Amino acid sequence: MVDRAEVFRKALDDARAGGFTVGLVPTMGALHAGHRALVRRSAAECSTTAVTVFVNPLQFGPGEDLASYPRDLQGDLATAGAAGAGLVFTPVDVDLWPAGPPATSVTVAGVSEGLDGTSRPGHFAGVATVVATLFNLAGPCRAYFGEKDFQQLAVVRRLAADLSFPVEVVGCPTVREPDGLACSSRNTCLSAEERAAAPILYRALREAAEAVASGGHDAERVRGVLRDRIATEPLAVLDYADVVDTATLAPLDRVSGDVRLLVAARIGGTRLIDNLGVTA
């Protein structure tokens, strides 16, 4: 474990100088099965895998759950090591930004707009700013992100391309619990009753995907399937349900080719997101 930026940078520079390839798995901690899958894939494809654990304050808005966000550093260290990580970087704010909160903010237009970009203003600027910081420290590498946060993945891909970071961004499939709930650090915040209700998001996505497979090409009707299914769960308060182009995340009128179904809902006090790719 290292917590100083210069030590982290040097460790990865030394690895590359020794002929090793570097994998990077940025996380906010509270590691779960989805994170383990990212670390294992990196360890299988790269000589050295570095996991970062940092609850980024820049991506939380007023009234969001920064203070209560799950934290378990000792558990994270054990999980990352068991999955194949050779290095875990655990900075605090001053380690990343010694001069104080950054005056520079990175904004990725287009893919950061709509969906969570509308529901959580400023969220993706916070994500892009910390990811740019980590990419700068890590140097040439492969960076692994889960598809569960599909809009975030799109933002990071565009960020890396636009700013010419020597980073290959690798998207990895969503890991799910046996009942379909997407693995998320926030799942630990659910009560037993809320946890039983939470798989409604995945069931709605599956039902909408079946509608597409049965010839449903009207995107608004597919959105209606998502909304109606989630409405059957009394504990679920829908934020959005959309059908978008996989590459641009632009909302669609007609379902054709590769598209993405995305939903967000609050279950009790916990906000959950999920998505599913379909081909029509």
N, C-alpha and C positions, 0 to 999 in steps of 0.2 A: 504493500500500500504506500502511495506517495500522495502528499497534499500540496506540494509546491509546483507551480507551473513550470519553472525552469528545470526542475528535476524530471518532470513528466516529459518535457520536450527532449531533454538530453537522452533519456532512456530510449525513446523511440528513434532518435537520430543514431544512437549507438547500435540499435538493433539493425537498422538499415545498412549502416556501415559494415556490419558483420555479415551482410548478405541475406538477412532475414526480411521477409515481407511482413507488413503490419496490418492487423485488423483492428478496427475501432468500433466499440459498441457504446454509444452515448445513452445514459439512462438517468432517471431521477430517483433511482433506488427503489426500495421495497420490491426487490427482484422476485419474479414469479416464473411460471413455466414458459411464458412467451420470451422473457429475457434469456432464460437458459437456452432456448432454441437458437437465439441470435448468437450467443457466446459459443455454443457448440459448432454452429456453422462457420463462424469466423475461425475457430480453432482448427477446423477441418481444412480450411482453405488458405490460411495464413500461418506463417511461422510463429508470430508473436501476436497475441490478442490483448488489447488494452480495453478495460471497461471504465467508463467514467460514471461517477455517482454524484449528482449535484442537483438539488431541488432549486430550479432556476426561478428567482423571484420576478424576472422580467416578463414571464409569460402568464402571470397571475394578475387578474384585474381586481378592482375594488370589490370586496365582499366575496371573493373566491376563496378556495380552501387552502391557501398557502400554509397557514399556521397548523392546520390539522392534517396536512398531506402526510400519508404514512411514511415513517422513517424506521429503518432497521439496519444500521450500518454493519453490525457484527454479522447479522444474518446475510447481508449482501456480500460481504467478503467471503464467507463460507460458500455461498451459492456460486459466485463468480469463479472462485478457485476450482470448485468441483466440476464446473462446466468446461474448464479449460483455459481460463484467463491467466495470463502470466503477470499482469500488472493491473492494479485498480487505482484510479486517480480519484481522490476524494477532496476536492477543493472546497473552500468557503468563498464567499463573494470577493474578499480582498485578494485571494490567490489568483483569481481570473482578472480582476479589474483593480489593480493596486491604487489607482488615483481616485477610486470611489465609483459610484454607479456610472456606467458608460454614458458619455455624452453623444456617442455615435450609435445610431440605431439602423439596422438593416431591414429594409422593406422589400418584399417580393410581390410585385403586382400580379394581378391576374389570378393565379392559382390560390392565393391567400384570401381572395375575396369571396363572399358568400359562405354558406354553411357555417363552420365554426368561426370564420372570419367575421361574419355578421353577429353571431351570438356572443362572441368573446372579443370585442374590439381591442386591438393592440396585442392580442395573443401571439399571432404569428410573427410579428416584429420581434417580440421577445424570444421566440423560438429561433428565428433566423439569426439574431444577434449572438445568442450563446453558441449556436452551432458554428457560426463563422469563427468565433473565438476558439472553440475546440479544434476545428479543422486547421486553423492557423498554428496552434500549438502542436498538433499531432503530425502535421506534414503528410507526405505521400502515403496513402493507405487505402484500404477498402473499408467503408463505413456501413454498418448493418442497422437497418431500421425495419420495424414491423409494419405490415400493411394494415393492421388494426387502426392505426392513426394515418389513414390514407391521404388526407389532405396535407398533413405534416410531411409525409414522404414526398408528395409532389412539390411542396415548398422547398424542401432540402435539396431535391434533385435540381430544381431550377437555380437555386442559390449556388450550388457547386458549379453548374455549367456557366452561369452568367459571370461569376467572379473568378473563373479559371482556377479553382482549387484543384490541386493534384490528388483528388479523392474520387474513387469510384463508389457511388452510392448504390447499395444492394438492398432491394426490397425483399422481405421474407414473409411467407404466409402467416396469417393470423393463427395463433394457437388458442384452442377452445377447451373449456371444461366439458365433461361428458354430456351435459345437457345443452351444449351449444353456446353458452355464455363466453364471450371473448375474454381471455385472461387480461386483467387490468389491475394495477396497484390499488385502484379505488374500490375494487370489489370487496376488500377487507372492511370498508366503511359501511357495508350493507348489513342491516339486521337480518335475522333468519327469514322473516316474512318477505323483506325486500329482495333477498337473494333468490327466493323461490319465484319471485315475479320477474326478475331481471332477464331471463332468457326470452322474454317476449320480443326483444329487439331482433334476435336471431330468427325466431319463428316468423316474424313479419318479413324479414329479408328472404327467407326460404319460400314463403308463400308468394311473394312478389316475383321471385325468380321463376317459380313454377308457372305463374301467369304469363311471363315473357316466353317461356318454353312452349306454352300452349298457343302462342301466336299473338300475344298482347303487345302490340307495337305502339300504342298510344301512351306516351310517357306520363301524361296526367292521370290516366286510369291506373297505371302502375303505382304512381304516388298515392292514389286513393287506396290501393290495396295495403300499402304500408301504413297509412294513417288509420285506416279502419281496423286493422289487426291490432295495432298498439292500443287503440282506444278500448279494446276489450279487457285490458288490464287496468283495474281501478287505481293501482299505485303508480302507474306510469303517466307522466306529464310530457307530452311530445314537445320537442324543440323544433326539429325539422325532419322531413322525409323527402329525399330528392333522388332524381335519376340524372346522372351527368355523364359527359364524355370522359372516358378514362384518362386521356392525356391532358386535356385542358381544364377539366372539372366544370365546364360550361353546362348549364341546365339544358336538357334536351326536350324537344317536342315529340320526336319519334325515336323509338328504341330500335337501333340498327347498329350492327357491328359490336365492338367491345364497349360496354357501358358499365357504370358503377352505380349500385344502389347504396345510398348512405342514409343513416338515421342517427338521431341523437334524442335522448329523453332523460328526464330526471326521475329516478326511482327513489322516493322519499327525499332525502337531502343530498343524494349522490347523482351526479350527472354522468351518464354513460354514452358512449358512441360505438357504432359498429358499421360494417359495410360488407358488401358482397359483389364480386365481379360476375357479370353474365354476358353471354354472347348471343345475339339474335340474328 
